[in-house]
Amino acid sequence: MLVREAKLNHGTAEQYGAIDEAIRTAQFIRNKAVRFWMDNRGASKAVLYSLCKDLAIEFPFAKKLNSAARQASAERAWAAISSFYARCKKGEKKKGFPTFKKHCRSVEYKVSGWKLSEDCMSITFTDGFEIGTLALFCNHETREDLHALKINRVRVVRRADGYYAQFCFDATRKEEGEYTGEVVGLDLGLKYFTKDQNDNAVVYPQFLRKSERRLKKAQRRLSKKFVKGAKPQSKNYHKQRKRLGKVHLKVQRQRKDWAIKQARCVVHSNDVVVYEDLKIANMVKNHHLAKSISDASWYQFTQWLDYYGKIWDKAVVAVSPSYTSQDCSNCGYRVKKSLSTRTHSCPKCGIEICRDTNAAINILKKGMKMLGVEWQQNGTSGQEESAS
């Protein structure tokens, strides 16, 4: 599935209010479906579909939402339920029991409930909320896809800086990548965002740290406008809350843009990419490093590595980070060291290199072994292991 996004512009306050009402209705139907499943264990997806009809009869505001959009909300509930069943079968400790949503930010339409103009410059929503016509602001590539490809679903998303329409197409992105014959092992860290086996380092820009002053100032202003016990809060409170959300959104977009560009560059330049599969959820429990770890956004970077590896048909391998910093990359002797020790000095073979470079070499060796190839440290090429 291919997803393109366009901003919904030139709308009135009434139109955006109608979108919010549609989002709340979709949240209501999704939560009702979860509640029905809790009360009737074993209920299937088809039963949740039929529940949507009953809700439309019982609640007049639910009938305003397009019937296909009601089904899409039930599908969201079923996605949480089926994921819960899948984790139970795997025997995972955290089952992820389906819960109710309090702050949904999107409503999803299928093939009805909306209509695109012939020039693809605007979209009209035709369900009972009377949202009307909104202009689409997007790049040239998105506009071409709107003309050429068949749209399966339209998702309306509310963000801090406005409302967006996401178009889902029945197509897969497939590009031809250039094969370079190069391999790389990546050690992820805080001092250096990545460091490879050739001692090439990339420094992370620390977007959150740079925006911290603005965030604290916006948060202080929000706190001053908060009135305890007041329901609802004042208009100034909601305006300041939106300003704070825009600062957070900017940091989020900067991280995403950085992750995409770095991952694309790494996969484009190498045929094999090996990275360490860090347990970030456990690492952020260290309160001294939690903010820096979250700011680095390692998970997002590795997700884009996997994505570009698939569309370019290149090998992207995740390996366990166990002892990659402690084991000597030259002789294999285990040298225990604290996080503050940045140099790997082996008492057995006498090698002395950067701790991160040593880890990157071990990571690359692990990954190449998983692929059935033996990597030689004196060169980038490997040779297949001989069967004995």
N, C-alpha and C positions, 0 to 999 in steps of 0.2 A: 504494500500500500504506500502510495506517495501522498504527502501532505504539503499543501501550500497555504500561506497565510496572507490575509489582507486586512487592513484597518478599516473599520466602519466610520466614515466621516460624514459631516454635514447633517447630523441628526439633531433633533430638538430634545429638550429635557423630558418631554412626554414620551418620546420614542425610546430613549435610554431607560426611562422608568418602566416601560412595558417590557423591555428585555430583562430587567431585574426581576420583574414579576414572573416571566417565563422561566427564569433560572430557579426561582424559589419553588415554582410548581413542579419542575423536574426533580428538584431535591425532595419534595414532599412525596412524589410517587416512588422514587427510589427507596426512601426510608420506609414507606408503607409496604413495599415488596419485601424488604428485609424483615420487618415485623411479622408479616404473614408467614415467611419461611421459619422464623423462630417459633411461632405458634403451631406450625404444621410441618414438622421435620419430614423430609423426603419429597417436598413439593418440587415439581420439575419446572423447567424454563417455560414450557407451554402453559402451566398453571399460572405463572406470574404474568404471562401475556394476557390471559383471560381476566386477571385481577385488574388490569388497566381499564378494561371496559366497565367493570363494576365501580371503580373509583370515579370514572367520568360521569356515571349516572348518579352517584351519591353526592359528589361535590361539584357544583356548577363551575367553579374556577378551574378545576382539573380538566373539564371538557373544553375549555378555551385552547389548551395545548393540543397541537396536532396529534392525531392518533399514532403516527409513526414515531413522533418524538416521545410519546408516552411509552411506547415499546422500547425505545432506546434507553430510557431511564430504567425500565425493568431489566434490560440487558446489563446495565451497570451493576445493579444489585446481584444479578446472577454471576457476573464476573468475580465479585467478591466471594460469593458462596462457593463457586467451583474452585477458586484458588484455595479456599479453606479446606475443601475436600482433598485437593491434590497434596497439600502439605501434610494432612493427616495420613494419607497413604504412604508418603515418603518417611513418616516417622520423625518429622522435624520437631524440635522442642517448642519453637514459637509457631503456634498454629495460625495466628492471625484471624481470630474469630470475627465475622462480619459485624461492623458497627454502623451506627447512624451518622450521617454527615450533617454537620452544623453550618458549614460555610462553603457551599458549592459555588463555583465561579463559572459554570458553563451549562449550556443546554444543547442537545444534539438533535438535529433533524436528519431524516433519511432522504428519500427521493421526493417527498412532498412537504408542503408547508413553506416553501420558498420558491422563488423564480428569479433567474438571472436574466439581465437585459441582454439584448442581441449583441451589443458592443462590449459586454462584460465590464461595464463601468459602474454598474449599480446592482443591488440585490433587493428584492421585495419579499417580505415575509407575509404569508397569507393566512396565518392561523387566527384564532379568536382574540389574541392580545392586541391586534391591530398595530403592529410595530411600524408597518409601512415600508417605504423605500429609503435605503441608505446607500451612500456612495462608497465605492471600493477603492482604497489607496494601496497599491502594491507595485512590485517591480515588473519589468518587461517579461521576465521568465515566467512568473506566475500568471500574467495575462495571457501568454501563449498557451499555457496548459489549460486555462479556463476555456479557451476557444477549441482546443484540439482533443482534450481527454474527457471521458465520461466521469461525472461526479457521482460518487456513491453516497456521501454524507456531507452535511454542513454542520460544523460545530461553532457556536457563538460563545466566545470567551471574554470574561470581564477581567481587565487588569487595572493597575493603578493609573495608567496613563490613557485609558480608554477601552473601547470594545473592539474585538477582532473576530473575523470569520475565518475558520480553518476549513479548507476544502480537501476532502479525502478522495483520491483517484484510485481506480483499479489498475495500477501500473507499478512496476518496480524500477527503481533507479539502478541502472547497470552501465558502468563505464569501463573502458579498456585501460588498465593501468600499465605503465611502462615497467618492464622487469630490468632491474639494475644489477642483480647478482650480489647485493649487499645484505648483511644481516646486522641486527642491533639488539642489544640487551639494555633495558632501561631500569635504573634504580630510582624510585620515587622518594623525594625527600623534601625538607623544609628549607635548608640552606640553599640547595639547588633543587629546582622543580624536577628535573631529570638529569641523570648523568649516565653516559653509556660506557662501553668497554674501552673506547678510545680516549677517555677522559674529556669528552665534549660535554659541556654543561649548559643548561638552560635555567635562567633565573626567573622566578615568578614575580609578576608586578605587584602583588599584594593589593588587590583592588579594595578589599574591605578596610584594610589599615589606612589607605589613603582617603577613604570616605568616612572614616570614623568621626572626624570632627563635625561634619555636616549631619551625620546620623544622631550624634549626641545633642546637638543644638535643636534639631527637629523633634527629638524625643522630649527634651525639656519643655519646649513650647506646647507640645501635646499634653504633657502632664499638667501644665498650668491651666489649660482650657478644660480639663476633666473636672466635672462636678459630681461628687460622691452622692449616689442615690438618685440622681436625675435620670429619668427615662422618658423620652430619648435625650441624648446629649445635644448640646447646642450645634448650630450650623458651623460655627468657627472650629469646634472640635473635629467635626467630620472633614472640614477643609484641610486642617492641619494633618489629620490622619492620612488623607490622600497625598499630601506633600511628602510625608514620611515614607509612604508606600512607593512613591516615585524614586526616591533615593535608593531604597532596597532593590527596586526593579532595575535600576541602572547598573548596580553592582552585579546583579544576577545575569544581565545581558553581557556585561564585560567578561565575566567568567566563561559564559557559554561561547562567546566569540573567540576567546583565547584558547579554550579547549579544542574547538573545531579546527582552528588554524594550525595549532601544534600537532594534533593527531593527523591531519591531512598531510602535513609536511613530512612527518615521520614515516607514514605508510607509503607515501609516494616515492620516497627516497630509498626504501628497503623492501626486499622480497620477504624477509622473515623478521617479525617484531616480537620480542619476548619481554614481558613486563611482570612485575611481582604483584600477586593477587592479595592486596592488603585487606585486613579486616578492619575497615574504617570505623564501623560502629563500636568496636571495642577500643580503638585508639582514642576516640574523642572522650572517653571516660577519664582520661588524664586532663584535669582542668587547667593545667599549666600550658598545655599545647592545643587544647580543643579549638580555640578560635583560629589559630594558624592552620590547623589541619583542615578545618571547614573552609577556610579562605582558599586553600590550595586546590580544592575541588578535584582530587585525584580520581574519584569515581566517575565523574563526568568525562574526564580525559580518556580513561580506559574504555568507557562505553563508545566513544567516537573512534577509538582505535579499532575496536571490534567491527563497528559499522563500515569504516572505510576498507577494512580487510575483506569484508564480504562483497562489497560492490566492485572492488578491484581484483578479487580472487587471489588474495595474498594471505600468507600464514601469519596469524596473530595469536600468540600463545600466552596464557596466564599460568604462572608457576607459583608454588608456595614460597613465601619469603623466609622460611625457617633456616636459620644459620647462614644465610647468604652473606651477612656482614662479618661473621666470625670465622668461617672456613677460609683458609688460604686458597686463593685461586691458582697458585703455582704448585703447591704440594698437597693441599687438602688438610693440613694440620689446623685444628680448631683453636683459635686465639680468642679468649673471652675478653670483651671490652665494653665499657659503658658508652652511653650515647654521646658523652662529651669528648670521647676519644675519636678524633677525625682522621687518624692515620693508622693504616694496618701495617704492623711490623711483625713479621713471622720469625720466631726464634729458631725454627728448624731449618728453613732454607735461606733466611736472611733478606727476603724481599721486603721492600718498604714502599707502599703506594697509598693513594687516597682510599679511605674506607669505602666511599661510594663507588669508586672505580672497581675495587675488588668485588663489591657486591654485584655490580653490573656484569662482570665477567662470569661469576657463579650463576647468575640468573640466565645468562645466555647459554651457558653449558647445560643447565637443566632443561631449557626449552628445546635446544637442538637434540638432546637425548630423547625427549618425548616424541620428536619428529623422526627418530631413527637415524640421526646424522651426528657424526662426531665433529665437534668444532675444535680447530687448532688455534691456540692463542697467538701464534706468530703470523696468522693471516685470517682474512675474512671468509674464505671459502672452507667448506667442510667436505668430508667424504663419508659415504654411506658405510655403516657398520657391516662388517662381513659376517655372514651367518656361520656359526661354528657348530 
